[in-house]
Amino acid sequence: MFDYTLVKESYDEVSKIYDKDVLSNKNFYYLYLEALDYLFSQFKKGDVVLDLGCGTGLEAIPLALKVEESQSHKILNKEL
């Protein structure tokens, strides 16, 4: 039988260093900036964005800040 708990624990461990590793690698950092540029071009202030399966949320936070209308915004984190 497949042990999903082990998979979850493995991803939890990797997620602790994933963003730092991605942003410290110049090639990944370039792709990250390209992804953000594209996402920013698709949304404007006031839009509603639902990000499913966003992993660590590396792109979700800057995008949430782009589309917010006021200083108060909601960022929900629900692990399924």
N, C-alpha and C positions, 0 to 999 in steps of 0.2 A: 504494500500500500504506500502511496506517495505521501511524504511528510510535508504538508504545507507550512507547518510551524517552523520547520528548519529553513524553508525558503524565506518566510517572513523575517525571521531572525537575521538571516544573511543580508537581506535588503536593508534592514534597520541598521546594521553595522556599516554597510557601504555608504548609506545616506549621510552618515556623520562626517564623511570626508569628501563626498562626491562633488559638491559645489566648489569647494576649494581646489580640488584637483582639476576640474573642468576649467575654472577661471585662471588657473596658473599655467595651463597649456596654451601656447599662443595660437595654435591651429583651432582648438576647441573654442577659445575665447573669440576668435574671429567669427566662427560659425554662430556662437551665442549672440554676438552683436548683430549679425545678419538676420538671425531669427527675430530679435527684438525689433529691428527696423521694419521687417515685414509685418509683424504683429501690430506695431504702432500705426502702420499705414492702413490697416484694416478696421481700426476702431477710433472713435472720437469720444470726447467728454460726454458723459451721460449714458453711453452704451452699457448694456448689461452683458457680462461675460461669464460663462460657465466653463470652467476648465476642469475636465474630467481626466483622471489619469495623469496628473501633472507631475508626478514624481516628487521631487523635493520642493517644487514651486519656484524654481530659479527664475522662470520667465513670468510666473503668475503675479508676483508682488509688483514688479515694475509696471506690468500691464494694468493691474488694479489701480495703481497710482495715476496712470494716464487717463483712465476713464472716469475716475471719481468726480463728482460734482461739488463736493464740499470736503471739509476736513474729516468728516466722519464717514467711514466706509466699513464694509464687512468683508472679512476674509475668513471663510469657514474651512476648517480642516477636519475632514471625516475619513477615517481609515476604515475601509470595508473589509 
